[in-house]
């Protein structure tokens, strides 16, 4: 994870735990998953097919599919359209996380 460049805007809501690549992180309840991950410093969720470059959220409305990750064993879930839940398990492409941890 890198130092967060984004901050949570919903700071008046309780924190819940989400598991990302077997590491538990605390995020604010009510956020979408992409925003929650960005606010903890995770900014790359998968790699591009052709050049294998890290990709993260772009449009935040579900159109571009740049924010996909595996959520609760379901692949290619658009994280910008997925609300966080306590105990949610998220897997991010290991290549996207390379040199960012």
Secondary structure, DSSP 8 states (H G I E B T S, - for coil): ----SS--S-TTS-EEEEEETTEEEEEETT-BHHHHHHHTT----EE-TTT--EE--SSSSSSS-TTEEEETTEEEEEGGG-B--TT-EEE--HHHHTTT-
